[in-house]
Amino acid sequence: MAASPPNPITQGFRTASHNLAVFLLEVLWRWTFTIVAVLLVFLAGIVLLGPLHVTDSFLSALRMQNTSKMGIIVLSVVLALGAKLLIALIVLPALLAFIWSLLAAPARRITVHRLGFTQEPLGFGGMLAVQWMRSLNTLIAFFLFTGALVWAFRAATSGRSDLFRFYSICAPAAVLISVIWLMVNWHLSQAAIFGRKGQGFLSALREARRNIRRHRSDFAGTAFIFLLLRLVLLLIALAIVGLTSSMMASAPQAYCVLVVVVVLAYCVIADFLYISRTASYLALGAARDPIAAELGIVDPELPVEKLSAA
């Protein structure tokens, strides 16, 4: 059997803590994208909502925590914008996905190169293709969830309003879409990690599948541990924001500052967990059977071109 590191998670944390430049790069490109995304959404909001003059009414309802009034305002905006809102919901996410891919591709190459053990990362073209497919996967999930939300809303409001019908359609659809999105996105992220220089998109996927097959249980356990850590971190952040939500009425500015600080702290820790997880995967991928290596036995799962090169 192939030998794996005694504790890839510990090795991943150790590697990430010794490569602070990679961690800072991860924070830099993600926050750059976030700033660009917020600016684009803000500009789109001004263009769409400016002529409707509903900002003051919505902020007033938000300060009073009047959810029914906020719902009425949102519904009136949707009905007033119509096709413009639909176009914005298609164009804006597609533009953000393209920008994300352009920023993620070079950053991911540098990350894999600095954290890697024996391999050269994917070239820029291959890495860009992988990141674009991840963006496309997210776009499809977003549109599917939006469609499920609209379908559930129409089903719940046809005739007599039925909140149970809304949740009975929306909740299972959200779970199913999220699970499929997570599975596809995880496999694509492995292609970005294990793809090698000179490979294309499909070759990178095969390379990732070959590495995962060698240590399937270790990869599954490592992914689960880091997912659990991310969920715990998210629950802590949501608990802090939720338990202090009463400040929204008494001290809205202080509450906004608190929310920003919590979000930034969550993002920093989540970025470190992402780097640590990537290093753990690379450690697993670098593990080889020491007996086979000593005897010069070639891995039978290697592609033909690598067999000939060996």
C-alpha positions as CSV (number, residue, x, y, z in Angstrom):
1,M,0.0,0.0,0.0
2,A,1.1,3.6,-0.6
3,A,2.6,5.3,2.4
4,S,1.0,8.5,3.5
5,P,2.4,11.1,5.9
6,P,1.7,10.2,9.5
7,N,-0.4,13.4,9.9
8,P,-1.0,15.4,6.7
9,I,-3.1,17.9,8.6
10,T,-0.4,18.8,11.0
11,Q,2.1,18.9,8.1
12,G,-0.2,21.2,6.2
13,F,-0.5,23.7,9.2
14,R,3.3,23.6,9.6
15,T,3.9,24.2,5.9
16,A,1.4,27.1,5.8
17,S,2.9,28.7,8.9
18,H,6.3,28.6,7.4
19,N,5.1,30.2,4.1
20,L,3.6,33.5,5.4
21,A,4.3,35.1,2.0
22,V,1.9,32.6,0.4
23,F,-0.7,33.4,3.1
24,L,-0.4,37.1,2.5
25,L,-0.7,36.6,-1.3
26,E,-3.9,34.6,-0.7
27,V,-5.3,37.4,1.5
28,L,-4.3,40.1,-1.0
29,W,-5.9,38.6,-4.1
30,R,-9.1,37.5,-2.3
31,W,-9.5,40.9,-0.7
32,T,-8.8,42.6,-4.0
33,F,-11.5,40.7,-5.7
34,T,-13.9,41.4,-2.8
35,I,-13.3,45.2,-3.1
36,V,-13.8,45.1,-6.9
37,A,-17.0,43.0,-6.4
38,V,-18.4,45.3,-3.8
39,L,-17.7,48.4,-6.0
40,L,-19.4,46.7,-9.0
41,V,-22.4,45.7,-6.9
42,F,-22.6,49.2,-5.4
43,L,-22.4,50.8,-8.9
44,A,-25.1,48.5,-10.2
45,G,-27.3,49.2,-7.2
46,I,-26.9,53.0,-7.8
47,V,-27.8,52.6,-11.5
48,L,-30.8,50.3,-10.8
49,L,-32.2,51.7,-7.5
50,G,-31.3,55.4,-8.0
51,P,-34.5,56.3,-10.0
52,L,-36.7,54.3,-7.6
53,H,-35.9,56.4,-4.5
54,V,-36.3,53.4,-2.1
55,T,-33.0,53.5,-0.3
56,D,-34.1,55.7,2.6
57,S,-37.3,53.7,3.1
58,F,-35.3,50.4,3.2
59,L,-32.7,51.7,5.6
60,S,-35.4,53.0,7.9
61,A,-37.1,49.6,7.9
62,L,-33.8,48.0,8.5
63,R,-33.0,50.1,11.5
64,M,-36.5,49.4,12.9
65,Q,-36.1,45.6,12.1
66,N,-39.4,45.7,10.3
67,T,-39.1,42.6,8.1
68,S,-42.5,42.9,6.6
69,K,-41.9,46.4,5.3
70,M,-38.5,45.3,4.0
71,G,-40.2,42.4,2.1
72,I,-42.7,44.8,0.6
73,I,-39.9,47.1,-0.6
74,V,-37.9,44.3,-2.1
75,L,-41.0,43.0,-3.9
76,S,-41.9,46.4,-5.2
77,V,-38.3,46.8,-6.5
78,V,-38.4,43.4,-8.3
79,L,-41.7,44.3,-9.9
80,A,-40.5,47.8,-10.9
81,L,-37.2,46.7,-12.4
82,G,-38.4,43.6,-14.2
83,A,-36.2,42.7,-17.2
84,K,-33.4,45.1,-16.0
85,L,-33.0,43.1,-12.8
86,L,-32.9,39.9,-14.7
87,I,-30.2,41.2,-17.0
88,A,-28.2,42.5,-14.0
89,L,-28.5,39.1,-12.3
90,I,-27.0,37.4,-15.4
91,V,-24.3,40.0,-16.5
92,L,-23.0,40.9,-13.0
93,P,-22.2,37.4,-11.8
94,A,-20.7,36.5,-15.1
95,L,-18.4,39.5,-15.0
96,L,-17.4,38.8,-11.4
97,A,-16.7,35.2,-12.3
98,F,-14.4,36.3,-15.1
99,I,-12.5,38.7,-12.8
100,W,-12.2,36.0,-10.1
101,S,-10.7,33.6,-12.6
102,L,-8.1,36.2,-13.8
103,L,-7.0,36.9,-10.3
104,A,-7.1,33.3,-9.0
105,A,-5.1,31.7,-11.8
106,P,-1.7,33.4,-11.2
107,A,-2.2,33.3,-7.4
108,R,-2.9,29.6,-7.4
109,R,0.1,28.9,-9.5
110,I,2.3,30.7,-7.1
111,T,0.7,29.0,-4.1
112,V,1.1,25.5,-5.5
113,H,4.7,26.3,-6.6
114,R,5.7,27.6,-3.1
115,L,3.9,24.8,-1.2
116,G,4.6,22.0,-3.6
117,F,7.0,19.2,-3.0
118,T,8.1,17.7,-6.3
119,Q,5.9,19.1,-9.1
120,E,5.7,22.1,-11.3
121,P,2.2,23.7,-11.3
122,L,-0.1,24.0,-14.2
123,G,0.7,26.7,-16.8
124,F,-1.3,29.9,-16.8
125,G,-3.6,28.7,-19.6
126,G,-4.4,25.4,-17.9
127,M,-4.8,27.0,-14.5
128,L,-7.1,29.7,-16.0
129,A,-9.2,27.0,-17.6
130,V,-9.6,25.2,-14.3
131,Q,-10.5,28.4,-12.4
132,W,-13.0,29.4,-15.1
133,M,-14.7,26.0,-14.8
134,R,-14.9,26.5,-11.0
135,S,-16.5,29.9,-11.6
136,L,-18.9,28.4,-14.1
137,N,-19.8,25.7,-11.6
138,T,-20.6,28.5,-9.1
139,L,-22.6,30.4,-11.7
140,I,-24.7,27.4,-12.5
141,A,-25.3,26.7,-8.8
142,F,-26.3,30.3,-8.3
143,F,-28.8,30.3,-11.2
144,L,-30.2,26.9,-10.2
145,F,-30.8,28.2,-6.6
146,T,-32.3,31.4,-7.9
147,G,-34.6,29.4,-10.1
148,A,-35.6,27.1,-7.2
149,L,-36.3,30.2,-5.1
150,V,-38.5,31.7,-7.7
151,W,-40.3,28.4,-8.3
152,A,-40.9,27.9,-4.5
153,F,-42.1,31.5,-4.2
154,R,-44.6,31.1,-7.1
155,A,-45.8,27.8,-5.7
156,A,-46.3,29.2,-2.3
157,T,-48.2,32.3,-3.5
158,S,-50.5,30.6,-6.0
159,G,-53.9,30.8,-4.4
160,R,-53.6,30.9,-0.6
161,S,-50.1,31.8,0.7
162,D,-48.4,28.6,2.1
163,L,-45.1,29.1,3.9
164,F,-44.7,25.4,4.4
165,R,-44.9,24.8,0.7
166,F,-42.2,27.4,0.1
167,Y,-39.8,25.7,2.5
168,S,-40.6,22.2,1.4
169,I,-39.5,23.1,-2.1
170,C,-36.7,25.6,-1.3
171,A,-34.9,23.7,1.4
172,P,-34.3,20.3,-0.4
173,A,-33.3,22.1,-3.6
174,A,-30.8,24.2,-1.7
175,V,-29.3,21.2,0.0
176,L,-29.1,19.2,-3.3
177,I,-27.6,22.1,-5.2
178,S,-25.1,22.8,-2.4
179,V,-23.9,19.2,-2.3
180,I,-23.4,18.9,-6.0
181,W,-21.6,22.3,-6.1
182,L,-19.3,21.2,-3.3
183,M,-18.4,17.9,-5.0
184,V,-17.7,19.4,-8.4
185,N,-15.8,22.4,-6.9
186,W,-13.7,20.1,-4.8
187,H,-12.6,18.0,-7.7
188,L,-11.8,21.1,-9.8
189,S,-9.8,22.5,-7.0
190,Q,-7.8,19.3,-6.9
191,A,-7.1,19.7,-10.6
192,A,-5.7,23.1,-9.8
193,I,-3.5,21.7,-7.1
194,F,-2.2,18.5,-8.8
195,G,-2.2,19.6,-12.4
196,R,1.4,19.7,-13.8
197,K,3.2,22.0,-16.2
198,G,2.3,21.2,-19.9
199,Q,-1.1,19.6,-19.0
200,G,-4.5,20.9,-20.2
201,F,-7.7,20.9,-18.3
202,L,-8.7,17.3,-18.8
203,S,-5.1,16.1,-18.1
204,A,-5.1,18.0,-14.9
205,L,-8.4,16.4,-13.9
206,R,-6.9,12.9,-14.6
207,E,-3.8,13.8,-12.6
208,A,-5.8,14.9,-9.7
209,R,-8.0,11.7,-9.8
210,R,-4.9,9.6,-9.9
211,N,-3.4,11.3,-6.8
212,I,-6.8,11.1,-4.9
213,R,-7.2,7.4,-5.8
214,R,-3.8,6.6,-4.2
215,H,-4.8,8.0,-0.8
216,R,-8.6,8.1,-1.1
217,S,-9.4,7.7,2.6
218,D,-6.7,10.2,3.7
219,F,-8.0,12.8,1.2
220,A,-11.6,12.2,2.4
221,G,-10.6,12.6,6.1
222,T,-8.5,15.7,5.4
223,A,-11.3,17.3,3.5
224,F,-13.8,16.5,6.2
225,I,-11.6,17.9,9.0
226,F,-11.0,21.2,7.2
227,L,-14.7,21.5,6.2
228,L,-15.5,21.0,9.9
229,L,-13.1,23.7,10.9
230,R,-14.6,26.1,8.4
231,L,-18.1,25.3,9.6
232,V,-17.1,25.9,13.3
233,L,-15.5,29.2,12.3
234,L,-18.6,30.3,10.4
235,L,-20.9,29.4,13.3
236,I,-18.7,31.4,15.7
237,A,-18.9,34.4,13.3
238,L,-22.6,34.1,12.9
239,A,-23.1,33.7,16.6
240,I,-21.2,36.9,17.3
241,V,-23.1,38.9,14.6
242,G,-26.5,37.4,15.7
243,L,-26.1,37.8,19.5
244,T,-25.2,41.5,19.0
245,S,-27.9,42.3,16.4
246,S,-29.8,44.4,19.0
247,M,-27.1,47.0,18.5
248,M,-28.6,47.6,15.0
249,A,-31.3,49.8,16.6
250,S,-29.4,51.4,19.4
251,A,-25.9,51.8,17.8
252,P,-26.1,51.0,14.1
253,Q,-22.7,52.5,13.3
254,A,-20.9,50.5,16.0
255,Y,-22.8,47.4,14.9
256,C,-21.6,47.9,11.3
257,V,-18.0,48.2,12.5
258,L,-18.4,45.0,14.5
259,V,-19.8,43.1,11.5
260,V,-16.9,44.3,9.3
261,V,-14.3,43.3,11.9
262,V,-15.9,39.9,12.3
263,V,-16.1,39.3,8.6
264,L,-12.5,40.4,8.1
265,A,-11.3,38.1,10.9
266,Y,-13.3,35.2,9.5
267,C,-11.8,35.8,6.0
268,V,-8.2,35.9,7.4
269,I,-8.6,32.7,9.4
270,A,-10.4,31.0,6.5
271,D,-7.6,31.9,4.1
272,F,-5.1,30.4,6.4
273,L,-7.2,27.2,6.6
274,Y,-7.3,27.1,2.8
275,I,-3.5,27.3,2.5
276,S,-3.1,24.7,5.2
277,R,-5.5,22.4,3.4
278,T,-3.7,22.9,0.1
279,A,-0.4,22.0,1.8
280,S,-2.0,18.9,3.3
281,Y,-3.2,17.7,-0.1
282,L,0.2,18.3,-1.6
283,A,1.8,16.3,1.2
284,L,-0.6,13.4,0.4
285,G,0.1,13.7,-3.3
286,A,3.9,13.6,-2.7
287,A,3.6,10.4,-0.6
288,R,4.9,7.4,-2.5
289,D,5.4,3.8,-1.7
290,P,9.0,3.7,-0.4
291,I,9.6,0.0,-1.3
292,A,8.4,0.6,-4.9
293,A,10.5,3.7,-5.2
294,E,13.6,1.8,-4.0
295,L,13.0,-1.0,-6.4
296,G,12.4,1.4,-9.3
297,I,8.8,0.2,-9.9
298,V,6.9,2.6,-12.1
299,D,3.4,3.6,-11.0
300,P,1.0,1.7,-13.3
301,E,-1.5,4.7,-13.2
302,L,1.0,7.1,-14.8
303,P,0.0,8.5,-18.2
304,V,1.7,6.9,-21.2
305,E,3.8,10.0,-21.9
306,K,5.2,10.0,-18.4
307,L,6.0,6.2,-18.7
308,S,8.0,6.8,-21.9
309,A,9.7,9.8,-20.3
310,A,10.7,7.6,-17.3
